Amino acid sequence: WNRSRLMFVGQGKAGKTATVRSLLGQPFVADWDSTIGADISEVKSTREKGEWRKDSLNSESDPVSSYFAARIMLGMGKPKLHVLREQIGSEEKKYVQKTNKTKTTYEKQDKKYVREARLDKNTGSSSRNKVAKDSNTMMNSPGGRKNEVVQEYDENLLLNARNDADALILSLWDFGGQKVFYAMHHLFLTKHGVYLLVFDMREILNLRTRNAAMKYMSFWLSSIRLHAPLSPILLVGTFLDRIDSEGDLREINNILREKMKSSAAQIINCDSEDLVFFPVDNEKGFGIIELRLKIEEVARNGSLFNEQVSMRFINFLDELLSAKYRENEQKPFLTLPVVKKMASKVGINNSATLLMALEFFHECGMLIHLTATQALTNMIILKPQWLIDALSKVIRDVDNVQHVHDIDEFANVGLKADLDMVSENALASRDFLEYVWEKEHVDFLIDLMRHTMLLSEWNFQRNFGKEKLFLIPSLLRDKKTFKGENAFMKNKPSCIFDFSTGFLPIGVFERLICLVVGHSVICRKKQIQIDYNSELMEPKLYLNFGSIEFEPGLILNILRRDSDIHDLQQIVLVVEDISRSAEGFVVVQAMLQKLNNDVMGTGLVWDILFESPGDKEEQVLSYDEAKKQSISPWFDQDKNFNSRSDSVEILNADIDNFLESL
């Protein structure tokens, strides 16, 4: 397969894009704008030249299957040449004999390359051996006939295949470092590939910025462990030119080694300097060659690179790329029924095999295919950059001057009030969304954001009967941080979902708010049908707090509580009507399980604690202790608790069905 995926993550302004540009041999730009959302590019590297050049598989005139079959003919992949010789014509045999002589010379030249990343030929195939099994029969099966495998071979195609005999194709994902983007990044972090965590070394040395810098690094290491617990991680320290001495590098190394113990098994060391990180100077290029070589070495030893891929999969990829770049077809996504028809053309008639192929291409970063629910499974995004750009037109860092929308532009089209509502209240009007998305695929994007819990409908009092609004919780701002925790908690029993022993990613609390508001919207619609004057309370929302009438009379107060001093990462629930606390607990627990399954890859782990006010001090019990003692009000055995608990559908349920089940 000879492909892998690189994901560059880290704090904003740490130098991620500058590092990507350095690896690509592009000049340093001091005032480069920070990345909005993420930038995706594709490069090809060959050992012969040791450089990365932009590359893309994007043309119907250059089918991937032709290139792969040419490599097979030259003995660069399975099946072996003697199998091919039985099935190709005399003209192709001449090409094989001719290029075999050249291959020996090429291998000799290859050995001269100094400090190269060596390919371990004894590496076994990855855990997805099911993919390889199909390739063993690709030449003997009806779907592997000569006219499907050998396509329009000319000398240039074979020459290119020989020149790229040891090529490594990398998909580079440069993720924006601002916090506002973190909620959507969970959609794009995959379990395979190579992660590069980029940090500014100056901030580690500076005592005033060290804690914040380490917090960002810990966040990203935890995020990678959550989504990709077996993937290799390279720590990249930038601004080497601002580091005064070797002693400073050792100090940074000691700090990182101590703080990163939990991720030590995944971190790749810089052996030449005996460091746990790779120091680089992007302005002068120091350290870049060694970093590039180490990336290639790690990628070549990875499961994606060494995957044996069925020619049917490759032919299927041709079909997808053809649709992606067809001039008269501007649609950046396809539905599953359409993709099934494309797969059947190349002999993939089994749904399980089709989903396996889509998962493989998703892991490689060639498309986006989310499979947590049927609604998401039905969407195949052919252009990942299009989706990221579309989401980033809505989810923006409004406090960053480079990311903020042009106020004058929106005023000129009569949307100044709509823009203010987005920045101040995290509420987007339909008109706003149609404008930023240029009226293209608006319904599709709204639906995708709703199913990934980035957006919820909003239909409360001041807006009812007017234009439809949508809540985007990740846009709730720091200036709306809730400060009334003491009054909120005073003399009230609380349920604590404690993530402190694990990790509470940015985006979990926001998605929880999305789900609670979504259910409230459904209930409000039903209430109005019964009694037009009956109103549910409009939610009160802050960056870290929400007070929401989940359904008539059931008001949920939900707080995100973080403390660096006490190392707390918690979501706290207080139900306004204490007698309905058990109901509140069941629905919030179900919602956390739902978003963990749909977005976090089931990697979240939390403990449940119950806190009761006392005369002198509060009493805290674990879930098992509280249940054993039937602690009120959480374990009052009433009919509401039991019936609601039994009715909740979580796994694989679409958002609408899930919310209805609550």
N, C-alpha and C positions, 0 to 999 in steps of 0.2 A: 504493500500500500504506500509506503514511503512518505506518509504525511503525519504531521502532529500539530498541536495547537498550543500557542503561548498566550497566557493571560497576565497582563501587567496591571497590578493593583497597588494601592497605597494612598497616602494622604494627598490632598490637593496641593499643587505647587512643589511636590517632592522631586519632580524631574522625570516622570514616567514617559511623557512624550519625547522629551529630549533624549532619553535613553533609547527609545525605539528608533528615533532618527539617527542616532550614533550607530546603532547596530546595522542600519540600512546604508550607512556611509553617507548620509545627508549632512549638510552643514549645520552647525549650531546656531540657533536663533534665540537671543537672550530674552526677548519679550514675547515669546510665543503664547498665544491665548490658551487658557486652560481648557481641557477637553470637556465637551458637553455630552453627557451620556457615555458614549464609548465610540472609539474609532476602530474599524476593522480593515486590515490589509492582508495581502497574501504575498509571500516571498518564496523564492527557490534558492537553495544553497547547494553547491557542489564542492566536493573535497578538492577538486583540481584547482579551483580559483580561490576558495575560502571566503567568498563574499556572498552577500545576500542581494538578490535583485527582485524587484517587484514582478509578480507573476500572477496569472489568473486563468482558470479554466472556464472560459466564458463564450466559446464560439461553436456554432454548429459546424463550421468548416474545419475544426480541430477536435474531433470527438475524443473523449477520454478513453473510450474502449480501444480505439485505434492505437493510441499511444501505449496503453497497457499491453495489448497484444504484440506490439513491436518489441517491447521489453521482454516478453515471454519468448519470442522468436530468437532473441539474442542470448537466451539462457539466463536472464536476470530475474526469473521468477518461476513459479510452478505453473503447469507441468514441465517436465524436463524436455530438452530438445528432441530426444528420440521419439517422444510422443507426438510432438508437433510435426516431425518429418513425415509421419505416416499420413498426415492430413493436409499438408500444404503442397502446392504445385512445385514444379522444377525451378521456376523462376524465383520463388521465395527461398528455395534451398540454396541457390547461389548467393543470395544476400546473407544467409546464415553463415555459410562457409567463409565468405569474404570478411564479415564483421567479427567472426570468431578470432581470426588472426590478429585483428586490431585490438581485440579485447585484452590480450596478454600484454601488449605494449602499454595500454591504458592502465592496467593494474600496476605495472612497474613504475610508471610515472606517479601513480597515486601514492606509492610508498614513500616518495620523497617529501610529501607534505608534512611539515613539522608541526608538532603539538596538535595533531588532528584528533577529532572525536572518533574513537574506534568503534566500529559496529561489532557487537558480540554475536557471532553467527550461531552460537549454541543457545541463544535465548529462545525459550519456548513461546508458543503462541499465547495470546491473552486468554482471559476467562471466557471470552465469547468464541469458543472453538466451533460453535454452531455455524459461524460464518465460514470458517475454513472448510468444513465438511462439504459444503455445496461446491466449493471451488475444485475439489478433487474429481468431480464428475463433469466439469464444465465442458470438456472437449468431447466427451463420449455421449452426452445427453442430447436430446433433440434441440434443446435451447442453445447448444454450443456448437452448432454447425459452422463450417468454414466461413460462410458468408456473414455470420454474426460475429465471428471472432477476428477474422482477418479482413480489415476494411481499407481498401485503397492504399496499399503500401507502396511508397515510392522511396527512392534513396534518401531523400531529405528526412522523411519520417524515421527511418531506421538509424540515420546518422544522429538525429536529435536524441533518439532513445539511447544510443550508445553513449553520447556525450553526457546524458543524464543518468548513467547507469547507477551512480551512487547519490543521486540528487535527493535532497530532503526538502519537501514543500511544507511551509509553516504558515498557519493562519494566526495572525497577530491580533489580539484584542486588547486595546488600550482603554482601560476603564477610567472614567472621570472620578476624581478623588473627593469631590464635595459630598457632604453627608446626604444631601437631598436625593442623590442618585442611588444611594445604597439600597433603598427599598426595591428598586427595579433590577438591580444587579443580580439578585437571587435567581432571576429567570434565566440568566445566561451563564452562570458558573456551572461547569460540568465536572464529572468525576474523573475524566481522563484528560491528559495533557500536562503541560509544565506551567507552574505558576512562578511569576517574578514579583516579589514584594519590594517595591522601591521606596527608599526613605532618605531623608536629608540628614547626613551625618552631623551637621552643625547643630541640629536640634537635639540630638542625643547627648552631645557634649555640654550644651547650655543647660544649666540647672533649672532655669525658668521655663524652658520649653520641653524638658526631658519627659516629664510625666505625660503631657499631652501627646507627644510623639510616640511614646511607648504604648499609650492607650490605643492609638490608631493601628499600630503594628499588631498588638494583641487582638484587636477586633478583626483584622484581616486574616491573621493566622487561624483564629477560631472559625471564621467564615469558610476558609479553605478546608479545615478539618471537617466542618459540617457537610460540605458538598463533595469533597474529594479527599477522603482520609488517607488514601494511598498515593496520591500524586506528589511528585517531587516539587520542592520549593527552593528557589534561589533568592536570597536576600541581597539586594543591590543598594549600596550606599553611594549617594551622589555628592557632588561638590568636593571631590578629592583635592582640588586646587586650594580650597579654603582650610584644609586640615594642616596644622603646623608641623606635626612630627609623627614619627613612627609610634611614639608613646601614646599619642591620641588615638591612633588606630587600635592599639592594644586595649585602651580603655573602653572604646566602643565595643570591641570584641567581647570583653569580659562582661559588660552590661548585657549585651544581647545573649550571650551564652547562659547567663544566669536567668534571664527573664523568659527565654524561649525554650525552656526544658521540655514543656509539654508537646512541642512540635519538633523536637530534635531528630526523631526518626525520619521525618520528611525533608529536613533541611539539607541541602547539598553544600558542602564546604568548599572554600577556595583553597585548594591544597597548596598551591605555590606560595601563598602568603601565610598559611596556617591560620586562616580566619574562617569564621562561620558566615561571612558575607563577602561580597565582591565590591571593593571600592572602585569607583570610576570617576573620571573627569570628562563630562560630555563636551566641554568646550574645546579641549585639546585632544580628546580621544584616548587618554590614558586608561588602561584597564579594559577597553572595549573588545580587543581581539581575544583576550583570555575569556571574557564573559561569553562572547559569541561561540567560541570553541566548546566551552562547557555546556552551553545550551544545546548545541548540536549533539554532543556526546550523550547527554541525558535524554534528549528527544529520540535519538536513534536506538537507545536501549528501552524505550517505552513501548507499551502495548499497542498504541495506535500505529506506530511506524512498522512494527513487525507483524501486523495483522495480515493474514492470507485472505484475500477478498475474492469472492465469486465474480466471474465475468458477467453473470447476470446482474449483480449489483452494479457493476461498472456500466453496463448497458443501460440500466435503470437510471443511473446518474446522468448519462448522456441525455436521456429523455427529460429529466428535470432541468438540466442546464439549458436545453433547447427551449423549454417553456419560459425559463427565467430571462433569457435574452432575446426572445422573439420580438422583432421590431413592432409588429402590430398587436402585441399582447403586453399591456402595461401593468397587468395585475401582479403585485408582488407576492401573492399568496395563492394557494390552491386548496380545494377541499379534498377530503379523503376519498370520496367516490371518484373524483377526477384522477387522482393519483393512482388509484387501484387500476383504472383502465390503462394508464401509462405503463404500470408494472406488468400487466398481463401481456403487453406487446413483446416483452423480453423474457417471458416464461415464468414470471413470478405470479403465481395464482393463489398462493397460500397467504392468508391474512397475517399469520404469525411471522412468516418470512418477510413480508412487506414491512411490518412494524419494526422488525429487527434491522432492516436496511435503513429505515428512516432514523432509528435510534443511533445507528452507527454514523450516519452523515451529520446528525445533530451533535454528537460528541466531537466530531471533527470540525465543527463550526461552519459547516457548509450550508446549513439551513437551521430553522428553529422548529422543533416539534415537541410540544409539551403534552404529556399523556396522563395527567392526574385525573382528568374527567373526560367524558365522551365529547363534550363541547370543545375542549382544548385539543383532544386527539384528532378532531375533524379539521383542525386548522394546520396547514403546513406553510410556514413562512419561507419562501424561496430567497428572500433578500433580507438577511439579518440586519444589515446596516439601515435599511429602510425602516424597519420596526423600531430600532433604537433611536433613530432620528425623529420618528413620529412621537414616541413617548417623551423624548427630551424637549419637544416643543411645548409640552404641557408641564412636565416635572422639571422645574428649573430652580437654580439657586437665585432667588430674587434679591438676595443681599450682595450678590457678586455683579459688579458693573458690567463684566464681560458677558454675563448670561441673561441679564434683565431684558425684557421686551422693550421696544422703542415706544415710549408713551405717546409721542407725536403721531406715530404711524397708526396707533389704535384710536387716537382721538379723531384723526382724519376720516376713519371709516365708521365712526359712531360707536366704538367699543371701549371707550375710556372707562366707563363705569364697570363694564365686564372685566376689564383688566384689573381694576382696583379690587373687585370682589375676589378674584383669584389670589392676588397677593395678600389681601387682608384677612380673608375668611376661608381660603382654600376651596372656594366654590366656583366651578366653571359652568358658564352657560353653554347651551347648544350652539349659539351664534359664535361664541369665543372658540369652541372646538372646531367648528366648520371653517373659521377663518385661518387658524394656525395650521390646520391640516389641508387647507386649500380645497375644501369640499370633496376630497378624495378619500374613499373608503372610511368615512366617518363612522357609520354604523358598525363596521367590522372592528375598528379600533376601540370604540366604546365597549363593545361586547367582550373583546379580549381583555381590556383593563378591568372590566367587571368580574370576569371569570378568574383573573389572577389577583383579585382583591386589591387592586390599585385605585379603584374608583367605585363609588356607590351612588345610586340615584338619591336625590334630595327633593322632598316634596312638602316641606313643612309650611307653617301658617302664612308667613309673609310672602310665600311664593306660590301658594296653591292657586290653580286656575290660570297662572301666567306661564312664562317660558320655563321649560324643564331645566333644572340645575343638577349638577353632579358634584359630590364631595370627593376631594382628592386629599386624604389625610396626610400624606407625606409632605404636603405644602404648608401644614400648620407650622407657624414660625416661633422662634425663640421668645419673641416679645409677648407671646401668649402662653408662657409657661405658668402652670397652676402653682400658686404659692400657699394655698390654704390647707395643706395636708393635716395639720394638727386639728383644725376644726372638723375636717372631713372624717378623721378617724376617731374623734373623741367619743367615748362611751358607746361605741358601736362595734358589734362583732364583725370581723373581717376574715376573708379567705385570701390566702397568699399563695400565688403560683410562683415558686422560688426557683429561678434559673441560676442561682449563684454558684452552684457546683459545676455548672456547665457554661452556657452561653446564651444570652438574650440578644439576638441580632437586631439591628435597626430594620424596621419593616414589619416586625411581628406585632408590636402594639398597634401600629397604624392599620394593619390588616384586620386586627381584632375589632378596632373601631369601625372599620368598613363593614364588617359582617353584622355587628350590632345595629348600626344605622340602617343597613339593608333590610334587616328583619323589621325594624321600626317603620320603615317606609311601607312595607307590605301590610302591616297591621293598620297603618293609618288609612290606606286605600280601602280596606275592608270596613273600618269604622265609619268612614264618610259615606259609604254606600248604605249603612244602617241609619246613621244620624249625621247629617251634613254639619251640624253645629258641634259635634263631638270632635275634640282636638287632642292629639297626643302632644306632649310637651316638646318644643323644639330643642334638639340636643345642644348642650353647652360643651363646646370642644376647645381644648387647649393642646399644646404640643405634647404634654405628658398626662392629660386627664380628659375624661369624658363623662358627662352625666346625661344618660340617654334613657328615655322611656321605651323600654324594649317592647312592651305591649301594655295595654291599659292597666295602670296600677303597679306595674313591675319596672321600677326605675333602677337601673344599674349604674353605680358610680365606679369607674375603673381608672386606676392610677398606675402609671409606670414610675417605679421608685428605683433610682440609681444612687449609689454612694461609693465613690472611690476609696473613702476612708475605711468604710466597713465592708468593702468589696461586695456590695449588694446589687443584684439584678433581679427585680421582682415586678410582678403585676399584681396589684391589690384590688380586690373586689369588696365593695360594701353595698348591700341592697337596702334601699330606702325603707321599704316595708319589711321589717325584720322577719315577719311571719312567712315571707316568700323567699327567704335566703336560699333554701334548698333548691328552688327552681333556678335562681340566678346562678348558683354554683354549677348546676348541670349544664346549662346552655353555654356558659363561658368555657367550661372544660371541653365541651363538644367542639366549640369554635376553635380553640387552640389545637385540638387534635386534627381538625379539618385543614387548617392552614399549614400545620406541620406536614401533613400528608401531601398536600397539593403543591406547596411552594418550597418547603425546606427539606424535602427528601427524607422525611421521617427522622431527621437527625437531632431534633430538639429533645432535650430531657429536662424535666422539671419535677420538683417536689411540691406537695400540697400541704400547707400548714393552715391551721385555724387559730385565730387570735381572739380572745374574749377579754373584755374590759373587767378589771377587778378593783377591789377597794384600794389596794396598795400598788400592785403592779399587774400588768397584763399577763394572761396565761396563754402559752403557745403550745399547741398539740399537733403532732403529725396526723396525716390522714388516717392511718391505721388506728392510732390511739383514739382519735375523735370518733371514728366509726364504732369502735369497740365499746366506747362509753356512751354512744348515741347522744353526742353533744348537741344541744339545741343552740341555734335554730337549724343547723346544717343537716342534721340527721333525724329530723322529725319525720316519722314514717307516715306522711299524708298521701292522699291519692294523686295530688298534682305532681309531687316529686317522682313517684313510681311511674305514672303514665308518661310523663315527659321523658324520663330517662329511657324508657323502653322504645320510644318512637323515633329517637334520633338516628338518622342515617348519615354516616360520615364518609367512609371510603368510597371513592369513585362516583359520588353523587355530584351532579352539577349544582351550581350555586343556588338556583331557584328551588330545586327539589330539596336541597339541604336546609335552606331557610324555612321552607314550608314545613319540613319535618319537625322544626323546633316549636 
